C-alpha cells in the first residue's frame, strides 16, 4: 500500500465494521487513530492513511496534508486534489484485500481538509460506504456540482458535525455543505456544537450514536 497509514484492529477474526479516517492539514496518520478505542467500544477496524504532502509545522516538526492551502480553507488546488484522490482510491482497493473489512459496514470519516477527501470519495462512490462523517470540514461547491445524481446517494447516511465557534472554517460552510448534499438526495444530519475547530466529548458521543445506527437529537 503506497500511503503510510496507521491501523487499529479490534480483537477477533472479523470481518469488522470499518472506519477510513482522513486527517486534517498539518497532521499525521496517528491523529484520528486516537478516536478508535472510543468508536463503538473499540469494535471498529480503523484505517488512517496519511496525506502525501509534507509541510513544516514549526520547531523542526512536519505534518502532512492532502492538497496545498493557497488562499484559505475554501481554496481547492485541483491538480493536487485529483492526485490525492487517486491515491486514496488505490488505498481503499488495497485495504479491501489486506484487512478484514465488512464492506456492508464501511464508513468514511474526515476532519477538516480530510473531510473534503471523504466527501469526494463518498459522493463519487456511494455504493462503497454505509455512511459518511464530515467533521469541521466543507464540501466545495465546484465538487458538489460535478457529481451526477445517483440512486445510491439516497442510501448514503451522512453526518456533518461543526463548531459554531470554529475560527478556521466558519459554521456557514458546514450549513452550505449540508444544503448541497440535500440537492444530491443525500440524507444528511447537521449537528452544531459550541466549540471551535475540534472534536469534543459531546460530538464524539453523537458520532458513536450515529455509527451505531441511531438518530441524533
N, C-alpha and C positions, 0 to 999 in steps of 0.2 A: 504494500500500500504506500503510495508516494507521499501522502500527507502525514507528518508527525501527528500522533494522536494519543490521547490518554483514555484509559478504559476502567470502568468499574463493572465488575462481573459478579452477579449475585451467586449465592450458593446453589448447588443443584446442577442439573444437566441441561435445562432449557427445553425447548426454545422459550425465550424470555420476551416479555413486553420491553420495548427498547426506546430510548430517547437519544436522538442525534442532537448534540448541544453545540452551538456555534458561538464562540466568544466575541466580545466587542473589540474595538480598536485599541491597540497598545497592550493587550492582554496575552494570555497563552492558553494552550490546551488544558492546563490544570485549573484554570479559573472557575469554570462552571462544574468541574468534576466534584467540587465540594458540595454541590446540591444532591449528588447521587444517593448518599446514605439516607437522605430525608424524603426521597421520592417514593411514595407508596411503601414506606418502611424499608427501603433499600432493596426492594424486589425487582427493580428495573435494571436491565443492562443499559449502561450509559456509555456512549461513544462520543468523545470530544475531539474533533480534529483541530489542528492549528492552522491559522491563516498563513498564506505564503509570503506575505510582505513583512520584512523585518524593519523595525523602526526604533530609534533610541527613545528612551523614556526618562532619561536623567540618571546621574550618578553612575554612569558606565553600564547601566542595565538596558536591556532591549525587550520590547514586546512585539506583538505581531498583529497584522490586520488582513482584511480581505481585499480592499481596494483603497487607493490613496484618498485622503481627505484634502480637497483643494478648494476650499471656499465654504466651509460649513458642513453640518451633518446632512443637509439636504442634497449635496452635490454627489453625482454618481459618475465616476470615471469608468466609462462603458467598456473600454478595452480590458482594463484590469478586472472589472466585474465579470466579464464574459470568461476570462481565463480562470478566475476563481470558481465560477460556476461549473465549468468543465471539470476542474479538479475535484470538486465536491461530488459531482455525479459519478466520476470514476471511483471515488472513495465509497460511496453508497453501494456500488456494484461489487467492489472488492469485499466490503464488510459483510455483504449478504452471503458470501461463500466462506468467510473466515470465522464469523461469530454466530452463536446460536440465537438468531433473531426470529421472533414471531412476526411475519410480515403483516398479519392482521392487527397487530398491536404495536405498530411502529410510529413514533411521534417525532416531529422535528421542532426544535426549540432554538431560538436565537435571542441574544441580548445585544441591544444597541445595533452596531453595524452588522453583527452576526444575524440579527433579526431580518435584515434586508436579504441576506442569503437564504434564510429559512423561508421567508415569504416567496422568494423566486422559485425555489425548488418545489415547494408545496403547490403553488399555483400552476407551475408548469407540468408537474407530475402528481396530481391529486390522488391518483389511484394507488400511489406508493405509501400513503400515510393515513393513519387513523385520525390524526389531528395535528394542528399547528399552534404553537405558542410563541407570540412575539412580545418580548419584554423590553420596555424602554426603547422602542425602535420606531421605524416608519416604513411605509410602503411607498416608494417613489411613484408618482402618478404616471410617469412615462412607461414604467414597467407594467403597472396595473392595466393600462390601456393597450398593452401589447399582447396580453394573454387572450386567446379565444375562449369564449364561454364554453364550458364542458359540463356534461351531466354530472361528472364525478365531483365538481365543485360543491354541489349540494350536499355531499356526504363528508366534506372536509370541515370537521368541527374546529373552530379557531378561537383562541383566547388571546386578546390583546390586553396586556397589563401596562399601566403607565403611571408615573408620579405626577401629581398636579403641580408640584414644585420643581420639576425637572429643569435645570438650568441649561442643559446641553441640547435636548430635543424637546421643544415645547409640547405640552399636552395636546395642543391643536393638531399636531402632526399625527398623533395616535387616533384622534377623532376623525380626521380626514382619511386615514388608512382604513378605519372601520367602515366608513361610508363607501370607499372604493371596493372593499370586499363585498359589501352588500350588493353593489352593482353587478358583481360577478356571480351572484347567487350563493355566496359562501355564508353559512350560518356562523355568525360571529358574536362573541360576548366581549364587551369592552368594560374593563374593570379599572377604576381610577383610585389612587391612594394618596394620602397627604405626605408624600415622600419626594426625594429628588431622583437622581439618576442611579437607581439602586434596586435591590430586591430586599423586601422587608419580611418579617415573620408573618404578618397577615397576607401579603401577596403570595408567599410560599405556601401557606395553608390553602389558599384558594387554588393555586396551581395543582396541589395534591388532590383537592376535591374534583377539579376538572379532569385530571388524568384518570381518576377513578370512575369517571362517567357521570359525576354529579353536577348539579347546577349551582352556580354562584349567585348568592342573593345580593 
